[in-house]
Amino acid sequence: MLRMAMNAMASRETNAQDLARRLGITTTTLYMYVNGDGTPKAPGQKLLEREAAE
């Protein structure tokens, strides 16, 4: 889900509220993990690192 959000947010056409609704999360949660340009924030990076370690 995080990678999907990152890819979507990388597009300037993406509406964060619509994306959050489609993912079943709040906009606040979306922005907790992903920047507006699609790059991960610290909590998002931790999830990606955890996924890579598994």
ChimeraX commands (.cxc) that place a marker at each C-alpha (Angstrom):
marker #1 position 0.00,0.00,0.00 radius 0.5
marker #1 position 2.87,2.38,0.81 radius 0.5
marker #1 position 4.49,1.89,-2.60 radius 0.5
marker #1 position 1.14,2.46,-4.32 radius 0.5
marker #1 position 0.69,5.70,-2.35 radius 0.5
marker #1 position 4.22,6.82,-3.20 radius 0.5
marker #1 position 3.70,6.18,-6.91 radius 0.5
marker #1 position 0.36,7.97,-6.90 radius 0.5
marker #1 position 1.66,10.96,-4.96 radius 0.5
marker #1 position 4.55,11.34,-7.41 radius 0.5
marker #1 position 1.96,12.43,-9.99 radius 0.5
marker #1 position 0.99,16.09,-9.76 radius 0.5
marker #1 position -2.52,15.10,-10.85 radius 0.5
marker #1 position -3.18,13.00,-7.75 radius 0.5
marker #1 position -5.60,14.40,-5.21 radius 0.5
marker #1 position -4.41,13.36,-1.74 radius 0.5
marker #1 position -7.92,13.25,-0.28 radius 0.5
marker #1 position -9.15,10.97,-3.06 radius 0.5
marker #1 position -6.11,8.73,-2.76 radius 0.5
marker #1 position -6.49,8.43,1.01 radius 0.5
marker #1 position -10.16,7.58,0.60 radius 0.5
marker #1 position -9.34,4.87,-1.97 radius 0.5
marker #1 position -6.71,3.41,0.36 radius 0.5
marker #1 position -9.08,3.48,3.33 radius 0.5
marker #1 position -6.92,5.84,5.38 radius 0.5
marker #1 position -7.07,9.48,6.40 radius 0.5
marker #1 position -5.16,12.21,4.62 radius 0.5
marker #1 position -3.25,12.76,7.86 radius 0.5
marker #1 position -2.08,9.15,7.82 radius 0.5
marker #1 position -1.11,9.41,4.15 radius 0.5
marker #1 position 1.04,12.48,4.84 radius 0.5
marker #1 position 2.55,10.80,7.91 radius 0.5
marker #1 position 4.24,8.29,5.61 radius 0.5
marker #1 position 4.57,10.04,2.22 radius 0.5
marker #1 position 5.59,13.53,1.13 radius 0.5
marker #1 position 3.57,15.40,-1.46 radius 0.5
marker #1 position 6.16,14.52,-4.11 radius 0.5
marker #1 position 5.87,10.79,-3.45 radius 0.5
marker #1 position 9.05,10.36,-1.45 radius 0.5
marker #1 position 8.79,8.50,1.85 radius 0.5
marker #1 position 8.96,10.29,5.18 radius 0.5
marker #1 position 10.87,8.69,8.08 radius 0.5
marker #1 position 8.02,6.32,9.14 radius 0.5
marker #1 position 7.51,5.30,5.51 radius 0.5
marker #1 position 11.23,4.70,5.06 radius 0.5
marker #1 position 11.23,2.47,8.15 radius 0.5
marker #1 position 8.44,0.36,6.63 radius 0.5
marker #1 position 10.35,0.04,3.37 radius 0.5
marker #1 position 13.51,-1.00,5.21 radius 0.5
marker #1 position 11.56,-3.55,7.26 radius 0.5
marker #1 position 10.05,-4.98,4.07 radius 0.5
marker #1 position 13.49,-5.26,2.46 radius 0.5
marker #1 position 14.86,-7.10,5.50 radius 0.5
marker #1 position 12.14,-9.76,5.38 radius 0.5
marker link #1:1,2 radius 0.2
marker link #1:2,3 radius 0.2
marker link #1:3,4 radius 0.2
marker link #1:4,5 radius 0.2
marker link #1:5,6 radius 0.2
marker link #1:6,7 radius 0.2
marker link #1:7,8 radius 0.2
marker link #1:8,9 radius 0.2
marker link #1:9,10 radius 0.2
marker link #1:10,11 radius 0.2
marker link #1:11,12 radius 0.2
marker link #1:12,13 radius 0.2
marker link #1:13,14 radius 0.2
marker link #1:14,15 radius 0.2
marker link #1:15,16 radius 0.2
marker link #1:16,17 radius 0.2
marker link #1:17,18 radius 0.2
marker link #1:18,19 radius 0.2
marker link #1:19,20 radius 0.2
marker link #1:20,21 radius 0.2
marker link #1:21,22 radius 0.2
marker link #1:22,23 radius 0.2
marker link #1:23,24 radius 0.2
marker link #1:24,25 radius 0.2
marker link #1:25,26 radius 0.2
marker link #1:26,27 radius 0.2
marker link #1:27,28 radius 0.2
marker link #1:28,29 radius 0.2
marker link #1:29,30 radius 0.2
marker link #1:30,31 radius 0.2
marker link #1:31,32 radius 0.2
marker link #1:32,33 radius 0.2
marker link #1:33,34 radius 0.2
marker link #1:34,35 radius 0.2
marker link #1:35,36 radius 0.2
marker link #1:36,37 radius 0.2
marker link #1:37,38 radius 0.2
marker link #1:38,39 radius 0.2
marker link #1:39,40 radius 0.2
marker link #1:40,41 radius 0.2
marker link #1:41,42 radius 0.2
marker link #1:42,43 radius 0.2
marker link #1:43,44 radius 0.2
marker link #1:44,45 radius 0.2
marker link #1:45,46 radius 0.2
marker link #1:46,47 radius 0.2
marker link #1:47,48 radius 0.2
marker link #1:48,49 radius 0.2
marker link #1:49,50 radius 0.2
marker link #1:50,51 radius 0.2
marker link #1:51,52 radius 0.2
marker link #1:52,53 radius 0.2
marker link #1:53,54 radius 0.2
view
